[in-house]
Amino acid sequence: MQKYDISPPITKTNSYMKLEYGAYAFLDAHNYVPPTTNLEKFGIMWGVKDIQKELFPYEWFDSLDKLSDTSLPPIECFYNKLRNTLPSETEYEHAVKVWKEKQFASFAEYMMYYCRCDVELLLQGTTNYRSLLMTKNNMELLNYVSVAQISHQNILKNYLKHDLRTIPSQKMYNLISDSIYGGRCEVFKRHAEESDGVIMGLDENNLYGWAMMQKLPYGNMNLHTDTAYCTNLLDVLRNVSKQQQQLPYNQRYMYGVIHKLGQQQDPYQFTGFVRCSLYYTQEQRELTKNFPPLAEKVQLDESVQVSGYMDYLKTQLKTKHNENTLQTEKLMYNLFPKDNYCIYSETLKYLLENNLCCINDIYEVIEQPIDYVLKDYVEDMTANRQKAEDRIFQGKQTSDDNLVTKSSSEKEFFKLMVNSGFGKMLQSDGKYNKSLLIHSPESFMKQTIGRTITDWSIMRHADKQHKGLIEVRLQKDKYSMYMQAKVPSYEEFKQRFPDHLQKLHFAATGDITPGKMKLECELREAIFVKPKTYSYVKKDGKEDVRNKGVVLSQNKEVLIFDSYKRAVFSDHLIMAKNTLIRKTIHNDTLSMNTMTVTKAALDGWYDKQRIHHQKRLKKKHNCAELKARGARTSNHLAFGFRLGSKRDLQI
């Protein structure tokens, strides 16, 4: 386009970038597939059999003069700078074979063939994808910009049997939207060795899918602010929860099962959102100090102690923005009393029944009915995932690599259809839109249903902790965790629990039932720097690393298991280099450049644990008032963490 002096307009939103020219619109194909799916897998996934993704020497091709070369460059020229890899011998031999069979006279002909294969592979795959979506869901692929939007509209169009109504007032909308938060990611113990018990990496099958299968709100919303209603509900909550606490554990479990099956009415006769005040007794603080159940936003000021590197960055920011102080907010789980706290009714009931907190007062209530709003959708997607899982097993048995690749991509796709649909429900439209229509079913779905799904998923993990299914928690991600138990193996760990808990919480081989835990790996040693930044050694001696925000393939020599140990035990700051393609837009002209940036990959300072000091925090509500109402000055009692020093964090 630049050749003809055309500057195409580019539309950029929070989720995609679209380039338009005349009647044509160019969308990013990666928004329609799982993150792990490349163009080659995309073709296999959607049934393209006759076209294969070819190799191209991007780093080598830096001059138009090379188009006249009469032979394929050697394998070293196909080095991928973004991935720090060379193609395999098999891949290169295939490229040589194609050159000979097509009888290319110059590299220019090979380049045109490469581009044609890419376009045809994408075209045929998208055409098959489009046909399947139209046949199965009566949806036109070209009307949507991502798989998240497809999933969201698929739910609204084909699966939603309930009338979502609308949110009646701005006040109710703000009450719910201000309390929305995402999944829980934390490190609890930073170093573990096999000598202290088996170290297990556990994954929860489609946790958000399980939460979407629970009863969710729909229909009319009623706001109650009168004192009589709130007082009556407060008495009911206290009395019924007290009765449940008095039940023996096994009877309490059976009560939960019966209630879930709908064979017994909810004794509370209430579902919705509650704005209330909560507090913890000394007994409850001890019970929940390692896993506080409720989160809130905490404002941090200049008194917060940070690492030397972070202190340097703060100084740079002050100079850049000409400010004397910097303030920020962090979402933290703590054991402070909660005032004016908006909580979902099912979460509140669970906490009260299990003696995990106490309720002091109720200020206002949003009441609404609940039902299995999204259960059919998740069950359909899960059935498709199970079929793909069965085909993976079949492909491995018959050594059919294409079947394994295709089925693996399909399995990830149907999981993405569930998770991205949920993610769309948590999207904050107010951040990206100049105007916001709150009186709409879509707004209702994003505020109330998305909020309750998050609560259900967090409750699932909290319930496992409370039942003793988790012994020594090391690190928790949104739907996975690493833990340690004083037993020789995972199988012996499962045998600790009665049959009904095993069937309810542990998945057998090949079982992808949402909500069940499955073993990903058993480890010899593990080190956790911070959430999503960790490394471990498997029992067979193989090392693996995780580091969000860093391209691992470009830093294989830097990011090894020993680097993570040095970061935690010796305060080493370890930098990494990311080579990436940066897109810039200036005067509606798009330019793309390869650049290398250096960033801090490993820093042993885990600030979310360190700033759990009462004197360093400023709450949005009155901190002095909270202290007067009973917040303790002891760090681990006020916030639920014993990890107050660097040495404590390591053991």
N, C-alpha and C positions, 0 to 999 in steps of 0.2 A: 504494500500500500504506500510505503514511503517513496517507492520508485515513481509513483504517479502523483506524488505530493498530496496524498490523502491522509488526514489525521482522523482515525476512527474514534467516535465517542465511546467512552468506557464507563459503564455503570458498575459501581462497586458498593456492595452492602456488607453487612457483618458476616455473611456466610458464603458469598460467591462473588466472582467478577465476571461480567458479561461484556463482550465486545460486539457492537452492532455496526453494520454497514448496509445501508439500503434495506432490503427485505430479509437480510441474513442476520442471524444472531449466533454467536459462538459461545458455548457454555463449557465450563470445566468438567470433563467426564469423570474426574476423580470424586466429584460430589455424589455420584450415583452408585458407588461401589464401596465395599469395606476398605479401610485404610491399607490393609495388607495386600490388596489386589492390584497388580500392575497390569499393563496393557496385554501382555501375553496371557495371564490368568483370566483377564476379562473376556478374551476371545473363547478360551476353553470353557469358561463358566456359562456362556450363552450360546454354546453349540457351534462355534466356528471351527471347522475341521480341516479346511484346505489351505489355510494361511497361517504362517508362522512368523512371529516377531523376529526380525533380523538384527544383526550387530551393526553398530556404526561408530567409527573412531572420532568422537566429538573433540577430544583434546588435540588430536593430531591434525584435524581439519581446520587450519587457521589461515589458509590462503586459497584463493580461487585457482591459483596455478596448479594445485594438487588435483583438480578435476581432470587434468589430462594424463595422470598417471595410468599406466597400462597394466598394473597388477595390484592385487589387494595388499595393503600394508601389513607388516608382520604383527603378531599377536600383541607385542609390547605397545603398539600404537593404539590399541583398544582399551587402554587403561582408563577407568572411570574415576575421575577426580572427586566427584561428589560422594561416591561409595568407597573409594580407596580399594578398588578391586580390579582384577583382570578377568576376562571371560575364561571359561573352562576350555580345555583342549577340544572337547566334543563340540562346543558352540562354535569355536573358531574353524574347526574342520568342516562344519556345516556351511559356514560362510564361504570357505574356499570351494566347496562342492557346488554351491549356487553360482559362484562366479564362472566356474568352468561349464556348467550345464547351460547357463544363459548366454555364454560366449560374449561376455561384456568386453568391449574394446577399450573402455576407459573407466576411471573411477566415477565420472559424471553419470554414466549409465547405471552403475551400481547404486549411486545415491538416489536416482529417480526411482529405481526398483524398491529401495528401502522405504522411501516416502510413500510410494503407492501401496506397499504392504501394510504400513502403519494405518493409512487412511481406510483401506478396505477392511482391515481387521476391526477397526473401531466402528466403521459403518455397518458391517454385517452383525457384529455383536450388539450394537445399539438397536438395529432393526429387529433382531430376535427378542431383545429385551422389551422393546416397544410392543411387539405383537403379543408377548406373554402377558404384559400388564393390561393390555386392552381386553384380551380374551378372559383372563381370570378375574380382573377387578374393574373392568369397564372404565379405565383411566388412561388418558393420553399422556405419555411420557414427556412430550415436548412442552406441556403446560407447567412443568415443575422444574425447579432448579437444583434439587438435591433429593437424596433418598429420605432425609428427615421430613421434607415437605410431602413426599409421596406417602410415607407412613402415616403422617398426621391426617392427610386428606383421605387416605384409605380407611382409617378408623371412623372419621366423621361420615363418610359416604356409604360404607358397606357394612359396618359392624355396630354402630351406635344405635341401639334400640330405644334409648331413653331420651326424653326431652330435657336438654341441658338448661333450658331457661336462660336467664341472664343475671348478672350481678346487679341488684337493684340500685345501689348507691355508691358514690365515690368513697364514702367512709368505709364501707364493707370491703371494697376493692383494696384500699390502702392497708387495712388491718391485716388482710391475708398476704398481700404482695410484699409487705415489709418484713414478713417473717419467713420468707422463702430462703432456703439454703440448699447446698448440694450435698454430695456424699461425704462420708467421713474418712479422712486419710491421716494416720498418725503413726509415730514410732513410739513403742513402749519400752523396749529393751534393745540396746544397740549391738550387742555381741552375744552369740550363742555358740556352744560347742557340743558335739555329739556325746561327749563324756557325761554331760548333765542330763541326758535324755534325748529321745528321738526329736529331730527338728523336721517339721512338716510344712510344706507349702500347700495350702488348701484353697480351692476355688469354689465359689458358690455358683451353681448352675443358674445363669440368667436371673440374678437376684432381682433386677427391676421387673423382669417378666413375672416373677412370683408376686411381687408387690402389686402389679397391675391386675393380678387375678383375684385380689381381695375385694371386699365390698368398698366402693368408692362413692363419693357424694354426687348427687344429681338433683334436678328439680328445684322447687322454690326454696329461697333462702329467707329466713325470718330472723331479724335482729331483735334481741331482747336486752333491754337496758334497765328495766324496772327492778327495784330492790327485792320485791317479793319473789319474782321468778329466780333471780340469781341466788337468793338465800335458800330457797327450796332445793335448787339443784346442788348447792354446796352441801346441804344436809344429806341428800341422796348419795352423792359421791363419797362422803365420809363413811356413811353407814354401810353401804354395799361393799366398799373396798375393805372395811374392817372385818366384815363377815368372810370375805374371800381369804384374807390373811390368816384367819383362824382355822381354815380348812387344812388338813394334812396335804403334803405336797402332791401325792398321787391323785387325791380327789380334786385338787385344784387343777391339775393337768386334765383330768377327765371332764371337769366343768368346761374348760376351754375347748376341748374337742366337741362336746355336745353343743356348746354355744355356736361354734363355727359351722356345724352341720345344720344349724337352724332348728334343732329339736327343742330348744329352750329359748324363751324370749330374753332379750337383753334386760337385765334387772334395772339398768339405769334409765331405760326408755328415752335415750337421748344420743344423738350424733351431731357433730358439727365442729365449730371452732370456739375456743374459750379464751377470753382475755382475763387473766387471773394473776394472783401472786402465789409463789411457791417457796418452800424453804426445806432445809435438810436438818434432821436431828443428828446428834453425835453418832448414833448407831448407823444411820443411813450414810453419813460421810465415810465411815470406815468400810461400809459395804460397797460403795461406789467410787472410792478414791482412785482406783486404777482405771476406771472406765466411766467417767461422769456422763450421765445420760442426756443432758440438755446443753445446747449451744446458744451463744449470744455474741453479738458484736462488741468488741472491746476496743476502745480508742487508746492508742499508744502515743506517748510524747517523747521528748528528747532524753528523759531520764532512763529510757530502756537501754540496757547494756547490749551491745552487738559485737560482732567480730571486728577485727582490725580492718579487714577488706570492706565490710559493710559500712564501717565508720568513714572510710575513705570515700565511698560512693555517696554517702550522705553529705559530706563536705562539698563534693562536686555539684550535687543537686542544689545545695544552698547557694553556691556561687552562681550557678546557671539561672536560677529563678529569683535571685536577690532576696532571699528570705532568711530570717534569723533562726526560725524553728521549723521543724517538719513534723506533721502529725499524720498518722495512718490508722486504719482499722483492721483488725484481724478477727475472724470468726473462731471462737474458742469454746471448748467444752470445759466448764468449771463448776464449782460447787458453791458459788455465791447464791444468796436468795434472789429469786426472780420476781420483779415487780412489773406490772403491765406487760406480762408475757403472753403472747398468742401461741396456743398449743392445740393440736388436733385432739379431739375427744378420745379416740382410741389409744393414742399415746398416753394421755393423762390417766385413763382407766388402768392401763397396764402398769404404769409407775406406781399408782396408789395401791393396786391389788398386791403388788410384789414388795411393798414397803420400801420403795426406792426414793420417795420424796413425800412431802406433806403439802396439803393445800391450805392456804390461809384465808383467801377471799376470792370472790368472783365479781368482776366489774361489768362485763357484757358478754353476750353469747350469740353466735350465729348458728342457728339450727337448720339442718337440712337432712333429707332422707338419704339412705345409701343403698346400693345394690351392686351386683356383679356387672359393672358397666363395660369393662374391657376384657373380661375373661375369655369370651369366644375368640377374640382377635389373637390373644397370646396362645391359646390352645391350638389354633390353626398354624401359627408360625412355629410353635414347638413341634407339631406333627411333621411339618416340612423339614425341620432341623433333624428330627429323629430319622426320617427317610434318608437324608444326606449322610448321617452318621452310619447307618446300615450300609450304604453304598461305599463309604470309605473302608469299612471292614471288608467288604466284598472285593474292592480294588486291591487291598493289601494282600488278600488271600490269593488273588490271581495275578499279582504283579502288574496290574494295569495302572500305570502312573497317571495317565490322562484322567481316568475315572476318579482316582484319589484327589487330584488337583481340582477337578471340576466340582466334586462333592464337597471338598473342604471349603472352596469359595462359596458354594451355595449355603453351607452350614453357617459361615460367618455372615453372609448376606441376610439370612432370615433372623439371625440374632440382632444384626444391625437394624432391621426393620422394627424390632421391638424397642431397643435401647434409644434409637434416634427419635422414635415417636414420643417416648417419654421425655427426651431432652428438649424436644420442641415445646412440650407443655411447660417447661421451666424457663423458656426464653423470655427475657424481659423486653417486651415491645416498646416500653417507654424510653429505653436507651437509644433506640434506632429510628423511631418514628416521630415526626414532628407533631402528629396528632394521634390520639389513641381512642378507639371506640370500645368502651368498657361494657356497654350494653349489647353483648354479642355472645353466642354459644362458644366461639373460639376463645374469647377472653375468659369465660367461665372455666373452660377446660384447662387453660394454661395456669389459672390461679388456684382453683380449688383441687382439681384432680391431680395436677402435677405436684402440688404441695403435699397431698396425702400419700402419694406413691413414695416420696422421699421418706416420710415418717415410717411407713410400713417397712421399707428396706432397712432403715436404721434400727427399728425395733427387732427385726429378725436377728441381727447380730447381737443386740443387747440381750435378747432372750437366750441365745446360746451361751453367753457369758454367765447369765444368772443361773442356768441349769447345770453349769459346770462342764459344758461341752468344750470349753476353752480353758486350758490349764495355765500356761505361761504365755501370754500374748507378746509377740515380738514386734510385728508391724501389721497394720491394717490398711488396706486400700478400699476402694468403693465396694468391690464385691469379691475380694480375696483377702487372705491373711496368712501370716507365718506364725507358727506357735511351736512351743516345746512342751513335751510331756515326759514324765519320769517312767517311761516304758521302753522296751526295746524296739517296737515297730508300730506302724499305723494300725495294723490289724489288731494288735493287742490293745491299743488305745480304744478302738471301737467296742471291743468286748467288755469294756468297763460299764457300758450303759445297757439298760434293759432293751428288749426287742422293739418295743414301740418307739423308743427314741432313735434306735438304729435305723428303722424303716422310715422314720419321719425326716431325719437329718442327714443320712449318709447315702450316697449314690453308689449303686453297683456298677460294674464295668459296662460301659455303653449306655448307661441310664442318664438322660439329660433332663430329667424332671426338674422344672424350675424350683429353686430354693434349697436343693440338696447339695451337700458338700462332697467334693471328690478330691482325691489326692493328686496333686500335680507333681510333686517330687519329695524325696527324703534327702536331707542334707547332712554333710559332715561338719560344716562350719558356715556361719552366716554373719555378715556385718551390715548394719543399717545406719546410714548417715542421716537420712531424713526421708519422709515419704516419697516413694517412687525413685529413690536413689539408694541402691543397695547392691550387694554382691554376695555370692555364696559359692561354696564348693560342694558338688554333689558327691554321693557315696562312691561313684566310680572315679572320682578325682577331677572331673571336668569342672572348669570355672564358668560362671555366667555373671554378667553385670547388667544393671539397669540404671539409667540416668536420663530423666526426663529433660528435654531441651538440648541434648547433646547428641550429635550423630555418632553413634558408637563405632560404625565401620571406619570412620576417619580417625579414630583415636584408640585403636586396638593396643598400641604399645603403651599408651599413657594410662588408660583406664583398665587396670587389672585388679584382682582381688587384694593384692598387697597395697595398692594405692588407697583403697577404701579403709584399710586398717590404719595406714599412716595418717589419713585425714582425721580419724576419730581419736586414735591413741596419741598422736604426736603433733596435733594442731597444724598439719601440713595443708597449705592452700594449693590445690592442684588445678591448673588451667588446662583448657582444651581448645582446639581449633575447629571451627565449623566452616566448611566451604559450601557456599550456597549461591543460588541464583536470585538476585534481588530485582524485583520489578519496581520501577518508578514511573510516575505519571506526572508530566509537566505540560501544561497547555494542551491537554487532551492528547498528548503524544506518549505512547508507551515505549519505554526502553528497558532492556534486560541486560544485566551485567553479572559476571561471576565475581564473587568477592569472598575473602576469608576473614572471619571475625574470631577474636579470642574472648573466651568467657570463663568464669569460675565454674568448674565442673564439680569439685569436691571441696567443701569447707566443713570442718568438724563441728562448727558452732550451729547447734539446732535451736534457733531462736524461739520456737513455739513452746519448748520446754523451759527455756531460761527466763522468759518474761512472765512466767506464772508467779509473780511476786506482787502482793497486794499493794504495796506502797508505790509501785510503778504504773499503776493502771488508773485510767480515768473512764468511768462508765458513762454511757449516754445519759442514763438516769443518775440520780444523786448518789455518788459513791459513799459520802459520809452517812447518808441515810441508811444505806445497805449495811455499813459497818455497825451502826447503832442497833440495827434489827438482828444482829447476831452473827455476822460474818466473822470467822476466826482469823487471827493474824498469822497462824501457822501456815506456811506455804502449801504443804501437801494436804492440809485439811480444807483450806479455802478453795483450792483448785483441783484437788484430786490427783496430784502428781507428787511422787516422792523424789523425782529427778530434779534436784536443785543445783547440783554441781557437775562439773565436767566428769569427774571420776565416777559419780553415781550413774551418769548416762552410759558408761561403758560396761557396766556389769549387770 
